[in-house]
Amino acid sequence: MPYEKIFSPLTFRKLAIKNRILRSNVAGRFDNYDGTGAQARINWEVKFARGGVGAIISSFVPVHPRGRILPNYATIVSDDRIPFWRALGHAVHAHDCKYILQLSHGGRQRDIPTIDYPLGLSSTSKRDPLHGFECESMTIAEIKETVQAFAEGARRAREAGLDGVELHGANGYLITQFLSSAINDRTDEYGGVLANRARFVREIVQAIRARVGRDFHLQMKISATEFNNALLPEEKPGNTVEDSIQVCQWLKDDGVDAIHVSSGSSFPHPKNPAGDLPIDELKKTYDSLISSGALALRNYLLFTGKLTGELFKRRWETARGPKDQIEGLNLPDARAIKKAVGTIPVVCTGGFQTAAIIEDAITRGDCDAVSIARPLIANNDLVQQFARGIGRPANPCTYCNRCLVNAPENPLGCYEETRFPSREAMVREILSVYDPQTFQ
């Protein structure tokens, strides 16, 4: 077997996976408006299980109705959702692949609010500075309710027969909004110094362990370095990797079994997912956000202006850094966290699609495994290609980010037409997620 490290099993405290590649959290609007699951999501996940990944981390799964970022995302807000997740887990397990459900809450970061909860909840009452999403600062009672919602989500995931859960504490969502020194402006016990800002996520971990015990896998995704002022220099920079190291050490003490390293204080962010800003596609889909954020119309006019669109694109690319350095962008932070947390595994995300880069990162001890999203959308069989000795796909992901800017309006998939023999072939592949159609 080529790439010995990649294809060696990885053992967490209570979970083992067959190799060192996880599908990172990514999916589209595949479900019903009310948050019940649909067959398209099962079809989507099976694509990657069939392709050979060791484990799949689900996309953003809200633990509370007010925590949704878009309509048509499956939730885990009540017990009647358990049968769907059980069916999805069975479908993935049939391919010797584990399934980790990502417990999530959007807070103020919500692309398209739903009709039942038009206003987000956050650590702050300040709207987000890029899109202008409005929010309310959570009361202590709402914090306690949300902590229990995470614990109940973990209990439901376990009852569904899934293999573990991940807390989405990265990329600007609610847990980040508490952790971040740039976002959290509270003056009570959940704000101020790092220990107070970390209180929310630590209470979530403790509540989950109290609800499901110590023998159910629990990991945490964190933005190790936030780069909060990457696009807006007047903003505070946010947490550093040193801050995140301390948080991860606390979480290890509280019972977290692994750390998943990402970056960026928002989604999308120039550092995550690092790649292009496809202005031509953004012009077609950003209009969905105009009614969601107070600053979204301003942004739309910037994107659609020939000069201003080009200037914004250049600012994005400058904040991102060189395109040839995207793959493994988060490895230095992963290495620092791995050194600090020691015995628990560290998973790193960041544009991976070259077997030698992944193999070397694991060999050096930078991380124990990697997670991949866009390159697996481009090549669902990437892991199988590695197993055949192909070190990099002949038709790799271009990091164009067309997949992600289409996600608010269109089915998730690869929208880079140059990767297909025709536009019709691209559309067929994107729509293949709807076959078969019906979930019973």
N, C-alpha and C positions, 0 to 999 in steps of 0.2 A: 504494500500500500504506500503510494507516495504521500508526502506531507504527514509524517508520523504524528506530530503534535496535533495537527488539526483533527485527525481521525482517532485520537485517543479519547476514551470516555472521560467525562468530567463529573466528579462526584461533589455535590453540595452536601450539606449536613444531613438532609433527609430526601434528597432527590439526585438521581443520576441520569445523565443524558449521553447519547451515543457518540457525539463528537463535539467540537468546540465552536460550532457556528449556530447562532440563534437568529431566527427572523425577528427583527426589531418591530416595535409597535407601529403598525401602519395599516390602514384600511379606509374605505370610503363610506359614502352614504348608501349602504347596502340594505338597510333595515326599514322598519316601519316608523311612521312619524311618532308614535307613542313610545318608542324605545323597545318594543318587542323585536326579537330577532327574525331574520328571514334566511331563506335557503342560499341566497347569493353570498352571504357572509361565510357560510359553511363551505361553499364552493371555492371562495377566495382563499380560505385558510388551507384547504386540502391541496391547492396548487403547490404550496411551499412544503407541506408535509411530504407530498409525493416527490418533491425535488430533492429531499435528503437532509434537510436541516435537523439538528438534534432537538431543538425545541422552538416553539413559536410563542412570542409574547404578543398577546392580543393587542388590538388597537385600543385607544382611549375608551374605557368602559365606565360611565358615570355611576357613582354610588348613590346619588341623590338627583331627583329631577331637575333641581336648580343648577346642577353641575354640568349640564350638557353644553357642548361647544357647537354642535350642529344638530338639526333634526336628523332623523333616520340613522342614528347610531344606536346599536343595541346597548341596553343598560342592564344593571344588576340591582335595581332599586327595590325589588320585592320578590317574594318566594315564587310567584308565578313565572318568573324568568328562568328558574332553575332547569326546567326540562329542555329549553332551547340550548343552554350552555352544555347540558349533559349530552345532547345529540351532537353538538359540535365537537366536544371532547372525544366522543366515540369515533367520529369520522377521522380526526387527526391521529388518534392512537392506533388506528388500523394500519398506519404507515410507520409504526415504531418511532413516533415523534411525540414529545411531551408538549403540554399546553399550559402556559402561565398567563393568568388573566390579570390585566393591568387595571387596578383600582384607581379611579381618577375623579377629579373635580376641576372644572374650568375656572372657577372663581370669576374674575372680571374678564378673562380672556375667552371670549365666545364669538366665533365668526358670525353666526346667525342665531340669535336668541329664539326660543320657542314661545308660543303664544301664552303659555301658562306662567312663565317666569321671564318677563321682559328685561329685568334688571339683575345683574350679577351680584354675587357676594364675594367679598375679598377681605384681606387684612387691612385694607385702606378704603377710603371713600374717594380717592383720586382716580379719575379715569386713566386708562392706559395712554401713554404719550404718543404712540404711533397711530393707532386707529381711532382713539377716543372712545373706547368701550366704557360705558358708564357702570357704576357699581355702588354698593353700600358696604360700609364697614361692618363686619360681623359682630354681633353681640356675643357675650360669653355663652349665653344659652344656645345660640346658633353654632358656635364653635363646638360645644359639647355634643349637640345633635349630629354634627358632621363627623366628629370622631367616631361616634357609634355607627353612623352610616358606613364608614369604612370597615368597621369590625363586622357588621352584618354582611357586607359585600364579600368579605373573606369567608365567612361562614357559608354563604350560598355557593361560592366557588368550590369549597370543599365538598358540600353536599352534592354538587353537580359532578363530582368525580374528577375535577381538574387537578393539575399537578402542583399548583402553587399560585401565588399572587405577587404582583409587583406594584409598589406604590409609585405613581407618577409624580415625582418630586422635582421634575426638571422642566426646562423650556417655557417657563412663565406661567404655568398653571397654579392652582390654588396653593399647593404646598410650597412652591417657589415664592409665591407672593407673601407667605409668612417668613420663609428663610431669608429672603433677600434684604440686604441693608439698603438697597436702592428703592425698594417698593414699600416695605413695611414701615409705616410711620406711627404705629400704635404707641401709647404711653402706659399701657397696662402690663400685666405679666406675660403677654404674648408679643411684646415689642421691646425695642431698645437693644440691649446687648445680645450677642449671639445665642447665649443659653436661653434667653426668653424667646427669641425668634424661632428657635428649634423646638420649643415646648409643644407646639401643635403636632408636628410630625412624630415626636417621641410619644405623645399621648396616643396617637393613632397606632403606632407599633405596639405599645403596651396593651391597648384595648383589643387589638387583633390577637395577641398572644393569650389574653385572658379568655377570648371567645373560642379560639380554635386549638389552643394548646401549642406545644413546642414542636410537634412532629408534622407540621404542614409548612411547606417551603414559602418563605417570605423574602423578597428582595426589594431594593430601593433604587430608583433611577434619580440621579442628581445631576444638575448642571454644575460641574466642578468649578469652572470659572464662568461668571455670568456675562461679561462684556456688555453690560447694560447700556453703555454709552456708545456702542459701536456705530449706530446710525445717527444718534442725536447727541452730539458732544456735550450739550448742556446738562444732560442727565448724569446721575451718579453712576460710577462704574459697577457697583454691586459687589457680590461676594467674590472672594479670591479662592484659589485652590486651598490655601491654608485654612480658610474658614470651613470649606467643605471637608477637609481632612478631619477637623474636630467633630463636625456633625456626623461623619461616617463612623468615627470611633465611638461616639455616644450610641449611635444606632446599633452597632455591633454589640455593645453592652446590653442594649434593650432586647436583643433577640433577632436582629436581621441576619439572614443567611448569605447574602451576596449584595454587592454594590454594582450598579449599572451606570457607567460614566458617560455623560453627555456634556453639552455646553450651551450657553445662551440663555438670556432671561426672557425670551419670547419665542413664539413660533408663528411664522418662520423667522429666522434670524440669519445674518450673513455667515455665522459659524455653524449653524445647524438649521436645515440641512445645507452644508456648504456646497455652493455651486452657482449656477447662473441665475439671474433675475430675468426671466423671459417676458419682456415688456409686451410683446405682441400677444401672448396668451393672457397676460394680466389684464389687458384692455378688455378682453372678452368676458372675464369672470369676476373681476373685482367689484363690478356693479352690484353683486349680491350683498356686499358688505356696506353699501352706502347708507342704508337705513339702520344699520347696526351701531355704527360708531360716529361720534360727533365730528371726527376729523377725516372720515372716510371719503367724503365728497372732495375735500381738498386733495387727498391722495390720488383719487381717480383723475382729477384734472391734471395733477403733476404727471401721472403715468401716461396720459393720453397726449400730453404736449410733446412735440418733437424734441425741443431743446431740454425742457425740464425732465422728460422721461429719460433722456440720455444722461443727464447729470445725476439723477437718482440712481440709475444703473451703475454709473461709475463709482458713486459713493458706496453702494452695496459691494462692488468688487474690491474696492480698497479695504473695506472692513473685513471682508472674507479672507483676503490674502491670496497668494499665488494659486492658480487653479491646479497646478501640478503637485501641490502639497495638500490636497484635500484628503487623500487616503491616509488614514491614521492620524488625523489632525488632533485627536484627543488623547493620543498615547502618552504624551508627557504627563498629563494630569492623572491618567489611569495608573501610571507607574508610581507617582507620588502617593496616591491613595492606597494602592496595593501594598506599598512598603509600610504604610501606617496601620492598615487593618489586618495584615498578616495572614491569619489562617482562613479567613473567609474568601471565596472567589470574587474576582473583579471581572466584569464584562465591560468591554469598551465598544462604543459605536463610532462611526465616522467614515462612511464612504468606502468600506473595504470591498475589494473585488479581485485582489491579486493574492494568490495562495502563498507566495514567498513572503510577502509583507506580513500576512497573518501568522504564518509559521514562525517567522523571526520574532514577532512581538511576543508570542507565547513562550518561545525558547528563552528570550531575554528576561522573562518575568514581568514584562510591562503589564500584562493582563493574563487571565486564565482562559478567556474566550472572547469572541467578538460577536456583535449583533449587526445585522445588515438589513436594510430596507430597500432603497432605490435600486441597487445593483441586482437584488433578487426579483424586483418587479421587472427589470429588464431581461434577466435570465433566471427564470424560476428553477432551472436545473443547475445553477451555479455550483452547488456542492457536489453533484454528480460529475460535473466537468472536472472539478479538482480531483475526485476519486479516480478519474481516468487519466490523470497526469497532466491535464490541461491547466496550466498555471494562471491563465487569464483568458476570459472569453474572447473569441474572435470578434464578437459584436458587443463590446462592453457598454455599460451605462455611461452616458456622456455628462452626467451631473447637470443636465439642462434645467431640471426642476419643473418641467412642463407637467409632470404627473401631479405635483403638489398644487400648482396654481389652478389646475382643472378641478381639484377635489371638491371645492364648495358647490359646484354646479353639475359636474359630470362624473360618470363612474371612474373610479381610480384605475389606473393602468399606465402603460408607457405611451406617451404622446409624442415621442421623437420620431417623426416620419422617416428620417434618414435611416433608421434601424429596420425598416420594413420594405418589402418589395413594392408596396403601394399603400396609398392611404386606406384603401378598402381592406387590405390585410391588417393594418393597424386597428381599424375599427372592429373587425371581427375578433381580434385578440382581446380588445378591451371589453367587448360585450360577451365574451365567452363565460364570464363569471355568472351569467344568468342561465346557464344550462347545467343541470336541470333547474327548473324554475320554482317548484313548490316545496315549502317546508311544512310537514304535517306534525 
